[in-house]
Amino acid sequence: MARESINIFQSQPGDILLGGTFRIYLDGVFDDLRFTKNNPEVQCQRFGIEPYQSLQALTFAVDQINADPELLPNITLGFQVYDTCRTLRRAAQGTFAMLSGGEEIIPNYHCNKGAPLAGIIGDSGSTRSILMAQILGLNRYPQISYFATSPVLSERDLFPSFFRTIPSDEFQMKGLAQLVSHFGWSWVGLLASDNDYGQYGLQMVRQEVINHGACVAFTENILTTQPNRNAPRIVQVIIQSTANVVIVIASDSDFVIVVEELLKQNVTGKIWVASESWSTSALLSAKRFQVVLLGSVGFAIHAGQIPNFTNYLNNLHPSNNPQGSHIWEYWEEMFSCKWLNKDNSVGNVKACTGNETLQSLLSEENGRLSFNVYTAVYAIAWALHNLHYCAPGNGPFSHSACANISSFYPWQLRDSLILLLFSLSSLRNKDGSHMFFDEKGNPPAIYDIVNWRLRQSITLEQVVVGSYDLNVPNGKTLNVDNSRIAWSNTNAQVPMSNCSPSCPLGFRKVIVPEKPLCCYECAPCPQGQISSQIDAVECHQCSWDTWPNLQQDRCLPRTTEFLSYEESLGCSLAATSIFSSLIPLIILGVFISYKQTPVVRANNYSLSCLLLLSLFLCFLCSLGFIGYPQPEMCLLRQVAFGMVFSLSISCVLGKTITVIIAFNATKPGSRLRKWTGVRIPYCFIMISVFIQLCICLVWMIPFPPFPELDTDTKPGVIIVNCNEGSLTAFWCMLGYLGVLATISFIVAFLARRLPDSFNEAKFITFSMLAFLSVWVSFIPAYLSARGMYTVAMEVFAILSSSWALVFCIFVPKCFIILFKPNLNSRDHITFKGNNK
């Protein structure tokens, strides 16, 4: 059916009138837009079930107040309701009609001397409410909207007489962004109507979504001026986008056309986040929309119970309702039937019989919009009650005056409304709920979070799964029970909507140039850093004594590395050192047993014994490099190594000098006879060792070695080593040994051709050559090694060089002594020397 006039939709007489504007019909169109005549009539179409039920909440509240002996006694409330038909024109016409008080609209004049107008309940849309508030605010007429949520209406300077029983979108859009963040969605689309409600909401939710770290994949407007609402383009954008979640800020009558297009193009699998304007829509709850809307979540007006209101609606029937023909239209929409027309035909639609029962379609939970209307009526009723019982001299107006309830000014009721609702925090409705506004005319910001499910395979129903309450004492405004949510994919797991896959543990986000922040790449954490959470923005450095595991998602204690006796390498070197130290002692025993033989006596028995003892100490000093570095070990190990090797090489050099002096002293007239004996070699040994001692003292006193924990050389490992204190001093000590060895090599090389049956200078030459080769090779190996292998290289060099001396100098002698005794005779040595 269509409505063509601005006549009163529904009314009831009374001593004081309430005005009301409701969007009973969901669409308003103009039949004639050719501009060939003035004022083309608006054609109202599509009867709305929920708006009509909210209108019944107004009539129910008025009847309840009139029957209450304590609230406004002896005063009867009446009302006049106009259908705005969702157009600004009808909203303005209805407002002017109520202000004019007659059938003719005369701005700035009230032509009817009947019951005064207390205030207006309406409108449901933000754009229409803004227009009405601009008109009503001129004369300070109170206006209480039950569904206008635009934050602009909170500006008291612009709209001083505006109040509402639904929270501002300022709160809802923050909540929607928190809901998106709660489910971990970082890539969402935005869809909004092109009116004040949609555009203001779009701006706010976009900013809030970005503030919570998410990104907007696309932004599209539902063009309310176009019959198809721009649905084909919107659906194409949704199909092409990778976002699986779309926030919709629009009325159900606008969004339903987009849903129809989604059905037509078979678009499924999207998660729709609903604003309160369609989250509980009966229009969208039809079974055929389940393919698209099943699993949707959104914010809904906080549900309130209106006592006995469900029974009141159940008793509505066309046969006993005196309020005009609109109940017949309501009945048709509720039961999807048609009343018989004059020719008794209804086409293919089933006929209405009047025997249908509303009890099967109405739940115990009253309509959320109806509760807001009910609260708005009671707010004005209590304000009137306060005016009625004002005590002269204690009034809220100038000079403590009171207003006359039968002839009050609109601004007096507005002020009374403000004072009443601010001062009486314990003021309650019949349902027991508190009723108050803040300084901007907004009620407490409380929302229900609903989830769309299929009810008995018939229609979609909205189940409360959480709440959003800014007044909770613990500060946890958003409370959602994820286990109660049924998603469209029939999976208990929350669907994902991300531009990029989540970065796993051990990775971090890397921003891609010229792309939104949510479109990133995942890069592994740098060495030494971890990320212990998914989608980490940055990696964190482990502490000095810890290191990342292979997955780089947690820090583990670093392994400690040193040349340990428990290590196979350390154990092998220690065993080799101990075994090798026995060899010089065995050779010393052989020399002591055969000290009277020519081979032993011919090679300076006392220096040989001293050299063997020093070699025994050389093998043992390598043990100082194995094991956990203690301060005493670090201080003494290099000194011990330097001193015993200085003694060994000095002994070798002393033996070489002794050989040269001995052979040259036998020449006739030689002056070297007086230098023969043991004094010269021992003096040389003492001087050589003393010089090394001085080098070590200069090193140890100002720059003593000390234990050190090295965390930089090898990743993930703490190398426990001895810091040499001064590398210069260390290399000076080692260089001095090289100088002694070089001198010994040169002297022995020059004496290699001296006539003797057993010329020791040859073997000393080979021993020094091997010694120098080992330590020259040691230098690059030592510098390139890391960790315990640095120490192992030095131990290996010590053992190798010591073995070179033992093998080259003493093994040939022991071979003759033990296995060639016939060569160990004076005659043989003398004979061989004479032959030479």
C-alpha positions in Angstrom: 0.0 0.0 0.0 1.1 3.6 -0.5 0.6 6.7 1.6 0.3 10.0 -0.2 -0.4 12.6 2.5 1.2 14.0 5.6 -1.9 13.3 7.7 -1.4 12.0 11.2 -0.5 8.4 11.1 -1.8 7.6 14.6 -3.0 9.7 17.4 -4.6 9.7 20.8 -6.1 12.7 22.6 -4.9 13.9 26.0 -4.3 16.9 28.3 -0.7 17.0 27.1 0.5 15.8 23.8 3.6 13.9 22.8 4.8 14.2 19.2 6.4 11.3 17.3 8.0 10.6 14.0 8.5 7.0 12.9 9.7 5.5 9.7 6.8 3.2 9.3 7.4 2.8 5.6 10.9 1.9 4.6 11.1 3.7 1.3 9.8 7.0 -0.1 9.9 7.9 -3.7 8.6 10.7 -5.9 6.3 9.8 -8.7 6.9 12.9 -10.7 10.4 14.5 -10.9 9.8 16.4 -14.1 9.4 19.7 -12.2 6.3 20.5 -14.2 4.3 21.1 -11.0 4.9 22.1 -7.4 5.3 19.7 -4.5 5.3 16.2 -6.1 3.9 13.7 -3.6 6.0 11.2 -1.8 5.0 7.6 -2.4 5.6 5.5 0.7 6.4 1.8 0.1 7.4 -1.3 2.0 5.7 -1.5 5.4 8.2 -2.0 8.2 7.5 -4.6 11.0 10.0 -3.3 13.6 9.2 0.4 13.2 5.5 -0.4 13.7 6.3 -2.4 16.8 8.3 0.5 18.1 5.3 2.7 17.5 3.3 0.3 19.6 5.8 0.7 22.4 4.9 4.4 22.4 1.2 3.7 22.7 1.9 1.0 25.3 4.0 3.4 27.4 1.4 6.2 27.2 -1.4 3.8 28.3 0.8 2.6 31.1 1.6 6.1 32.3 -2.1 7.2 32.1 -3.0 4.1 34.3 -0.3 4.8 36.9 -1.8 6.7 39.8 1.6 7.9 41.0 3.0 9.3 37.8 1.2 12.4 36.4 -2.0 11.8 38.4 -5.1 13.5 37.0 -3.2 14.3 33.8 -3.7 12.3 30.6 -1.0 12.0 28.0 -1.9 11.9 24.3 0.2 11.6 21.2 0.4 12.4 17.5 2.6 10.3 15.3 3.7 11.0 11.8 5.3 8.7 9.3 8.4 10.2 7.8 8.6 7.6 5.1 12.3 7.9 5.3 12.4 11.3 3.6 13.6 14.6 4.8 10.5 16.3 3.4 8.1 14.1 5.4 10.2 14.6 8.6 10.1 18.4 8.1 6.4 18.4 7.3 5.6 16.3 10.4 7.7 18.6 12.6 6.1 21.8 11.4 2.6 20.2 11.6 3.1 19.4 15.3 4.6 22.9 16.0 1.7 24.6 14.1 -0.9 22.6 15.9 -3.3 22.5 13.0 -3.9 21.0 9.6 -2.0 23.8 7.9 1.7 24.2 8.3 2.4 27.7 9.4 6.0 28.2 10.6 6.5 30.2 13.8 2.8 30.1 14.7 0.8 27.7 16.8 -2.8 27.9 15.6 -4.4 25.3 17.8 -5.5 26.3 21.3 -5.8 22.6 22.3 -3.5 20.5 24.4 0.1 21.8 24.6 2.9 19.9 22.9 5.4 18.6 25.5 8.1 17.2 23.1 8.8 15.0 20.2 9.9 11.4 20.2 12.0 10.9 17.0 13.4 10.4 14.6 15.0 7.1 13.8 17.5 8.4 11.3 20.4 10.8 12.0 19.9 13.0 8.9 16.2 13.5 9.7 16.9 14.0 13.4 19.4 16.7 12.5 16.9 18.5 10.4 14.2 18.2 13.1 16.6 19.3 15.9 17.5 22.4 14.0 13.8 23.3 13.8 12.9 22.3 17.3 16.0 23.9 18.9 14.8 27.3 17.8 12.0 27.2 20.4 13.8 24.8 22.7 11.3 22.0 22.2 12.6 18.8 23.8 13.4 16.1 21.2 14.4 12.6 22.2 15.5 10.3 19.4 15.4 6.5 19.8 17.7 5.6 16.9 19.7 8.6 15.7 23.4 8.0 16.5 25.3 10.7 14.6 28.0 12.2 16.9 27.1 15.6 15.5 23.9 15.6 17.6 26.0 15.6 20.8 27.1 19.2 20.1 25.0 21.1 22.6 25.7 24.5 21.0 24.1 23.4 17.8 21.4 21.1 19.2 20.5 22.4 22.7 17.2 20.5 22.9 18.2 17.2 21.6 18.4 14.0 23.7 18.5 10.4 22.7 18.0 7.0 24.3 20.6 5.3 22.0 24.4 5.9 22.4 26.3 8.0 20.0 28.2 6.4 17.2 31.3 7.8 18.8 31.1 4.9 21.2 29.9 2.3 18.8 32.6 2.8 16.2 35.3 2.5 18.8 33.6 -0.8 19.9 33.5 -2.1 16.3 37.2 -1.4 15.9 37.9 -3.3 19.2 35.7 -6.2 18.0 37.8 -6.4 14.8 41.0 -6.3 16.8 39.6 -8.9 19.2 39.2 -11.4 16.4 42.6 -10.6 15.0 41.3 -9.2 11.7 43.7 -6.7 10.1 42.4 -6.4 6.6 38.8 -5.2 6.5 36.5 -3.5 4.0 34.1 -0.6 4.9 30.6 -0.2 3.5 28.5 2.8 4.5 25.4 4.6 3.4 25.9 8.1 1.9 23.9 9.9 4.6 25.0 11.5 7.9 24.8 8.2 9.8 26.9 6.3 7.3 29.5 9.0 6.5 30.2 10.1 10.1 30.3 6.5 11.2 32.6 5.6 8.3 35.1 8.3 9.2 35.2 7.3 12.9 35.4 3.6 12.4 38.1 4.0 9.7 40.3 6.0 12.1 39.6 3.6 15.0 40.5 0.6 12.9 43.8 2.2 11.9 44.5 3.1 15.5 44.1 -0.6 16.4 46.7 -1.6 13.9 44.4 -2.9 11.1 44.1 -1.6 7.6 41.2 -0.8 5.3 41.1 -2.8 2.1 38.3 -0.7 0.5 35.7 1.9 1.2 32.4 2.0 -0.7 29.2 4.0 -0.3 25.7 2.8 -0.6 24.1 5.5 -2.7 20.6 5.9 -1.2 19.5 8.2 -4.0 19.8 5.4 -6.6 17.2 2.6 -6.8 19.9 -0.1 -6.9 22.0 1.6 -4.2 25.1 1.2 -6.3 25.0 -2.5 -5.4 26.5 -4.0 -8.6 29.7 -1.9 -8.2 29.9 -2.6 -4.5 29.6 -6.4 -5.1 32.3 -6.3 -7.7 34.7 -4.5 -5.3 33.9 -7.1 -2.6 34.6 -10.0 -5.0 37.9 -8.5 -6.1 39.1 -7.7 -2.6 41.1 -10.2 -0.5 39.4 -8.9 2.6 37.1 -11.5 4.2 35.5 -9.1 6.7 33.3 -6.1 5.8 32.0 -3.6 8.3 28.6 -2.3 7.2 27.2 1.0 8.5 23.9 1.3 6.9 20.2 0.8 7.5 18.6 -2.6 6.8 16.5 -1.1 4.1 19.6 0.0 2.2 21.8 -3.0 2.9 19.1 -5.5 1.9 19.5 -4.4 -1.8 23.2 -5.1 -1.6 22.5 -8.5 0.0 20.1 -9.2 -2.9 22.9 -8.5 -5.4 25.3 -10.7 -3.4 22.8 -13.5 -3.6 22.4 -12.9 -7.4 26.2 -13.1 -7.9 26.6 -16.0 -5.4 29.0 -14.2 -3.2 29.5 -16.2 0.0 32.1 -16.8 2.7 32.4 -13.2 3.8 32.0 -12.1 7.5 29.7 -9.1 7.9 30.2 -6.9 10.9 27.0 -5.1 11.6 26.3 -1.7 13.1 23.3 -1.4 15.4 21.1 -0.2 12.5 20.8 -3.6 11.0 22.3 -6.1 13.4 18.8 -7.2 14.6 16.9 -6.5 11.5 13.8 -8.6 10.9 14.0 -7.6 7.2 17.3 -9.3 6.7 16.5 -12.3 8.9 14.7 -14.2 6.1 15.9 -17.7 5.4 17.0 -16.9 1.9 19.6 -14.5 3.2 21.4 -17.2 5.3 23.8 -18.0 2.5 25.2 -14.5 2.7 24.6 -13.4 6.3 25.0 -16.5 8.4 27.8 -16.1 10.9 27.6 -12.3 10.9 28.5 -10.5 14.1 27.7 -7.0 15.2 26.7 -4.4 17.8 23.0 -4.3 18.8 21.1 -1.9 21.0 21.2 -3.2 24.5 18.2 -5.4 25.0 15.7 -4.2 27.7 12.6 -5.9 29.0 9.3 -4.0 28.8 7.0 -5.7 31.2 3.9 -7.2 29.6 4.7 -5.6 26.2 5.0 -9.0 24.5 1.4 -9.8 25.7 0.3 -6.4 24.4 1.7 -7.2 20.9 0.2 -10.7 21.0 -3.2 -9.2 21.5 -3.0 -7.0 18.4 -5.6 -8.1 15.9 -7.2 -6.4 12.9 -10.7 -7.3 14.1 -10.4 -5.5 17.5 -7.9 -2.7 16.7 -9.5 0.7 16.3 -6.3 2.5 15.2 -6.9 2.4 11.5 -6.0 0.1 8.7 -2.2 -0.1 9.5 -2.7 -3.2 11.6 -3.8 -5.0 8.4 -0.6 -4.2 6.7 1.4 -5.3 9.8 -0.5 -8.6 9.7 0.3 -9.1 6.0 4.0 -8.5 6.6 4.2 -10.7 9.7 2.5 -13.7 8.1 3.6 -13.1 4.5 0.0 -13.2 3.4 -2.5 -10.9 1.7 -6.0 -10.0 2.7 -8.7 -10.7 0.2 -9.4 -7.8 -2.1 -12.7 -6.9 -3.7 -12.5 -9.6 -6.4 -11.5 -12.2 -3.7 -8.1 -12.9 -5.4 -4.7 -12.5 -3.9 -2.6 -13.9 -6.7 0.0 -16.5 -5.9 0.4 -15.3 -2.2 -1.5 -17.1 0.5 -4.6 -15.4 1.9 -4.7 -14.0 5.4 -7.5 -15.5 7.5 -7.2 -13.7 10.8 -6.7 -17.0 12.6 -3.0 -16.6 12.6 -1.4 -16.1 16.0 1.4 -13.7 16.8 2.6 -15.8 19.7 4.6 -18.0 17.4 6.5 -15.1 15.9 7.2 -12.9 18.9 9.8 -13.8 21.5 9.9 -12.9 25.1 12.8 -10.5 24.4 11.1 -7.3 23.5 12.3 -5.4 20.4 15.5 -3.4 21.1 14.2 -0.3 19.3 10.9 -0.6 21.1 12.7 -0.4 24.4 14.4 2.9 23.4 11.0 4.4 22.5 9.5 3.2 25.8 12.4 4.8 27.7 12.0 8.1 25.8 8.3 8.3 26.6 9.0 7.8 30.3 11.8 10.4 30.2 9.3 13.1 29.1 6.7 11.8 31.5 9.0 12.1 34.5 10.1 15.6 33.4 6.4 16.6 33.3 5.9 14.9 36.6 8.6 17.1 38.1 7.1 20.2 36.7 3.7 19.2 38.0 4.9 18.8 41.6 7.3 21.8 41.7 7.0 23.6 45.0 6.7 27.4 44.6 9.9 29.0 45.9 11.9 25.8 45.2 11.6 25.8 41.5 14.4 25.3 39.0 13.7 28.5 37.1 14.5 32.2 37.7 13.7 33.3 41.3 13.0 29.7 42.2 9.8 29.8 40.2 7.8 26.9 38.9 6.0 26.3 35.7 2.3 25.8 35.2 1.7 22.2 34.0 -1.2 23.3 31.9 0.6 26.2 30.1 4.3 25.6 30.3 6.9 26.8 27.8 8.9 24.1 25.9 12.2 25.4 27.3 10.9 24.8 30.8 10.2 21.2 30.1 13.7 20.9 28.4 15.4 22.4 31.5 13.2 20.2 33.8 14.3 17.2 31.7 18.0 18.0 32.1 17.7 18.7 35.8 15.6 15.7 36.5 17.8 13.2 34.7 21.0 14.6 36.1 19.8 14.9 39.7 17.9 11.6 40.1 20.3 8.9 39.4 18.0 6.4 41.0 15.2 7.2 38.6 13.9 3.9 37.2 11.6 2.7 34.5 8.9 0.1 35.1 11.5 -2.6 34.1 13.8 -1.4 36.9 16.5 0.0 34.6 18.2 3.4 35.3 17.3 6.3 33.1 19.7 9.2 32.7 21.6 11.2 30.1 25.1 12.7 30.2 26.0 16.3 29.6 25.7 15.8 25.8 22.3 14.2 26.0 23.6 10.6 25.5 22.5 7.6 27.5 25.0 5.1 28.9 27.0 3.4 26.2 26.0 -0.2 26.4 25.7 -2.6 23.5 25.0 -6.3 23.0 27.2 -8.2 20.6 25.1 -10.6 18.5 25.8 -13.5 16.2 23.6 -14.5 13.3 22.5 -18.1 13.4 19.9 -20.2 11.7 16.8 -20.9 13.9 15.1 -24.2 13.3 16.0 -24.0 9.6 13.4 -21.3 9.2 14.9 -17.8 9.8 18.0 -16.2 11.0 18.2 -15.3 14.6 20.5 -13.0 16.5 22.1 -14.6 19.6 23.8 -12.4 22.2 27.4 -13.6 22.6 28.9 -10.7 24.4 28.7 -7.0 25.5 30.4 -3.7 25.1 29.9 -1.5 28.2 31.9 1.6 28.8 30.7 1.8 32.4 32.1 -1.5 33.7 34.3 -1.0 36.8 37.2 -3.2 35.7 37.8 -1.3 32.5 37.2 -4.4 30.3 34.7 -2.8 28.0 34.6 -5.6 25.4 33.5 -9.0 26.6 33.0 -11.7 23.9 32.4 -15.4 24.4 34.1 -16.9 21.4 32.9 -20.4 22.1 29.3 -19.3 21.5 29.9 -17.9 18.1 28.8 -19.9 15.1 30.7 -18.9 11.9 29.5 -19.3 8.4 32.2 -22.0 7.7 30.7 -24.2 10.5 34.1 -24.1 12.1 34.7 -23.1 15.6 37.9 -21.4 14.6 37.8 -17.6 13.9 38.0 -17.0 10.2 41.1 -15.1 9.1 41.1 -11.8 7.2 44.7 -10.6 6.7 46.4 -8.9 3.7 49.5 -11.0 4.4 49.8 -14.4 6.3 50.8 -14.1 9.9 54.5 -14.1 10.5 55.4 -17.1 12.7 57.6 -17.1 15.7 61.1 -16.2 14.9 60.1 -13.8 12.1 59.3 -10.1 12.0 57.2 -8.0 9.8 58.9 -6.1 7.0 57.0 -3.2 5.5 56.6 -3.3 1.7 57.0 0.1 0.1 53.8 1.7 -1.4 51.6 -0.9 0.3 49.4 -0.6 3.4 51.1 -1.4 6.7 49.1 -4.7 6.9 50.5 -5.9 3.6 54.0 -6.9 4.7 56.6 -9.6 4.2 58.0 -11.9 6.9 61.8 -11.9 7.5 63.7 -14.1 9.9 65.1 -12.3 12.9 68.8 -11.2 12.7 71.4 -13.4 14.4 71.2 -13.2 18.1 67.6 -11.9 18.2 64.2 -13.6 18.7 60.5 -12.9 18.3 58.3 -14.8 20.8 55.0 -13.7 19.4 53.2 -14.0 16.1 53.3 -11.0 13.8 56.1 -9.4 15.8 57.0 -5.9 14.6 60.6 -6.2 15.7 62.9 -8.8 17.1 64.5 -8.6 20.6 68.1 -9.1 21.5 68.9 -12.0 23.8 70.8 -11.3 27.0 74.6 -11.7 26.9 74.5 -15.1 28.5 71.7 -16.5 26.3 71.2 -17.2 22.6 68.3 -18.0 20.3 67.3 -21.5 19.6 67.1 -22.8 16.0 63.5 -21.5 15.6 64.6 -18.1 17.1 61.5 -17.9 19.2 63.1 -18.1 22.7 66.5 -17.5 24.3 68.4 -20.5 25.7 71.5 -20.4 27.9 74.6 -20.2 25.9 76.9 -23.2 25.8 80.2 -22.7 27.5 83.3 -23.7 25.5 86.8 -24.3 26.7 89.4 -27.0 26.3 88.0 -29.4 28.8 89.2 -32.7 30.1 85.7 -34.0 29.3 86.1 -33.1 25.6 87.6 -35.8 23.4 90.1 -33.3 22.1 91.2 -32.1 25.6 91.3 -35.7 26.9 93.5 -36.8 24.0 95.9 -33.9 24.4 96.1 -34.4 28.1 96.8 -38.2 27.7 99.4 -37.4 25.0 101.1 -34.8 27.3 101.3 -37.2 30.2 102.5 -40.1 28.1 105.0 -37.9 26.3 106.4 -36.6 29.6 107.4 -40.1 30.5 109.7 -40.4 27.5 112.3 -37.9 28.7 112.3 -39.6 32.1 112.9 -43.0 30.5 115.7 -41.6 28.3 117.1 -39.9 31.4 117.1 -43.3 33.1 118.9 -44.9 30.1 121.5 -42.1 30.2 122.1 -42.5 33.9 122.5 -46.3 33.5 124.9 -45.8 30.6 126.6 -42.6 31.7 130.1 -44.2 31.5 129.7 -45.2 27.9 131.4 -43.1 25.2 128.2 -42.0 23.5 126.8 -40.5 26.7 130.1 -39.0 27.8 130.9 -37.6 24.4 127.7 -35.5 24.3 128.0 -33.6 27.6 126.2 -35.9 30.0 125.2 -33.1 32.5 123.6 -30.8 29.8 121.8 -33.8 28.4 120.3 -34.6 31.7 119.3 -31.0 32.2 117.8 -30.9 28.7 115.8 -34.1 29.4 114.4 -32.6 32.6 113.5 -29.4 30.8 111.7 -31.5 28.1 109.8 -33.3 30.8 108.6 -30.0 32.1 107.8 -28.9 28.5 105.4 -31.8 28.1 103.8 -31.2 31.4 103.4 -27.4 30.9 100.8 -28.2 28.2 98.5 -29.4 30.9 98.2 -25.8 32.1 96.2 -25.0 29.0 93.6 -27.7 29.5 90.6 -27.3 31.9 88.5 -24.4 33.0 90.6 -21.2 33.0 91.2 -20.2 36.5 92.9 -16.9 37.4 96.0 -18.7 38.7 96.2 -20.9 35.6 95.9 -17.9 33.3 98.6 -16.1 35.1 101.2 -18.9 35.2 100.7 -21.1 32.1 102.3 -18.8 29.5 105.1 -18.0 32.0 105.8 -21.7 32.6 105.7 -22.4 28.9 108.1 -19.5 28.1 110.6 -20.4 30.9 110.8 -24.2 30.3 111.2 -23.7 26.6 113.8 -21.1 27.1 115.7 -23.6 29.3 115.3 -26.3 26.7 116.6 -24.3 23.8 119.3 -22.8 25.9 120.5 -26.3 26.8 120.5 -27.2 23.1 122.4 -24.1 22.3 124.8 -24.8 25.1 125.4 -28.3 23.8 126.1 -26.9 20.3 128.6 -24.4 21.7 130.3 -27.1 23.8 130.8 -29.2 20.6 132.3 -26.3 18.7 134.6 -25.4 21.6 135.7 -29.0 22.1 136.7 -29.6 18.5 138.4 -26.3 18.1 140.3 -26.6 21.4 142.1 -29.7 20.1 143.9 -27.8 17.5 147.6 -26.9 18.3 148.0 -23.5 19.9 144.2 -23.0 20.3 143.2 -20.4 22.9 139.9 -22.2 23.4 141.4 -24.7 25.8 140.8 -22.5 28.7 137.0 -22.3 27.9 136.5 -26.0 27.9 134.4 -27.4 30.7 130.9 -26.8 32.0 131.1 -23.1 33.0 130.6 -21.5 29.7 127.4 -23.5 28.7 125.8 -23.1 32.1 126.6 -19.3 32.2 125.0 -19.0 28.7 121.9 -21.0 29.9 121.5 -18.8 32.9 121.8 -15.6 30.9 119.3 -16.9 28.3 116.7 -18.0 30.9 117.2 -14.7 32.8 116.4 -12.7 29.8 113.1 -14.6 29.3 112.4 -14.2 33.0 112.7 -10.4 32.6 110.4 -10.4 29.6 107.8 -12.4 31.6 108.1 -10.1 34.6 107.6 -7.0 32.4 104.5 -8.8 31.0 103.0 -10.1 34.3 103.3 -7.1 36.5 101.5 -4.4 34.4 99.5 -6.6 32.1 98.7 -9.9 33.9 96.6 -12.4 32.0 93.1 -13.0 33.3 90.0 -15.2 32.6 87.6 -13.8 30.1 84.1 -14.7 28.8 84.1 -14.1 25.1 80.5 -13.8 23.6 81.5 -12.3 20.3 83.7 -14.8 18.6 81.3 -17.6 18.1 77.5 -17.1 17.9 75.6 -18.8 20.7 78.7 -19.8 22.6 80.5 -18.3 25.6 84.2 -19.0 25.1 86.0 -19.1 28.4 89.6 -18.3 27.7 92.5 -16.5 29.2 93.0 -13.0 28.0 96.8 -12.6 27.6 96.7 -9.1 28.9 99.2 -7.8 26.4 99.5 -9.5 23.0 102.7 -7.5 22.4 104.3 -9.1 25.5 103.0 -12.5 24.5 104.5 -12.3 21.0 107.8 -10.9 22.5 108.0 -13.9 24.7 107.3 -16.2 21.8 109.7 -14.2 19.6 112.5 -14.6 22.1 112.1 -18.4 21.9 112.3 -18.0 18.1 115.5 -16.0 18.4 117.1 -18.7 20.6 116.0 -21.4 18.3 117.3 -19.6 15.2 120.7 -19.1 16.8 120.9 -22.7 17.8 120.0 -23.7 14.3 122.6 -21.5 12.7 125.4 -22.6 15.1 124.5 -26.3 14.7 124.3 -25.9 11.0 127.8 -24.5 10.9 129.2 -27.3 13.1 127.5 -30.1 11.2 130.8 -31.1 9.3 133.0 -31.4 12.4 135.0 -34.7 12.3 133.4 -37.1 14.8 132.0 -40.6 14.6 128.9 -39.3 16.4 128.5 -35.6 15.5 125.6 -34.3 17.6 125.5 -31.0 15.7 123.7 -32.7 12.8 120.9 -33.9 15.0 120.6 -30.5 16.7 120.3 -28.9 13.3 117.4 -31.2 12.4 115.8 -30.6 15.8 115.9 -26.8 15.5 114.7 -27.0 12.0 111.7 -29.0 13.1 111.2 -26.8 16.1 111.2 -23.6 14.0 108.9 -25.2 11.4 106.3 -26.1 14.1 106.2 -22.6 15.6 106.3 -20.8 12.2 103.2 -22.9 11.3 101.7 -22.2 14.6 101.4 -18.4 14.0 98.8 -18.5 11.2 97.0 -21.4 12.7 96.8 -19.7 16.1 95.5 -16.5 14.6 92.8 -18.2 12.5 91.6 -20.6 15.2 88.6 -19.8 17.4 87.5 -20.8 20.9 89.1 -23.8 22.4 90.8 -24.6 19.1 93.1 -21.7 19.7 94.3 -23.3 23.0 94.5 -26.7 21.3 96.8 -25.3 18.6 99.2 -24.0 21.2 99.1 -27.3 23.1 99.8 -29.2 19.8 102.7 -26.8 19.0 104.2 -27.4 22.5 103.9 -31.2 22.2 105.2 -31.2 18.6 108.2 -29.0 19.2 109.0 -31.0 22.3 108.8 -34.2 20.4 111.1 -32.8 17.7 113.8 -32.2 20.3 113.4 -35.6 21.9 113.3 -37.5 18.6 116.1 -35.6 16.8 118.6 -35.4 19.7 118.0 -38.4 21.9 116.4 -41.1 19.9 119.6 -41.8 17.8 121.7 -42.0 20.9 119.3 -44.4 22.6 119.2 -46.5 19.5 123.0 -46.9 19.6 123.1 -47.5 23.4 120.3 -50.1 23.4 120.5 -51.7 20.1 124.0 -51.1 18.7 126.3 -51.5 21.7 129.2 -52.4 19.4 129.1 -48.8 18.2 129.2 -47.4 21.8 133.0 -47.7 22.2 135.9 -45.3 22.3 137.7 -47.2 19.5 134.8 -46.9 17.2 134.3 -43.2 17.9 138.1 -42.5 17.6 138.4 -44.7 14.5 135.6 -43.0 12.8 136.9 -39.6 13.7 140.4 -40.4 12.5 139.0 -41.7 9.2 137.3 -38.4 8.7 
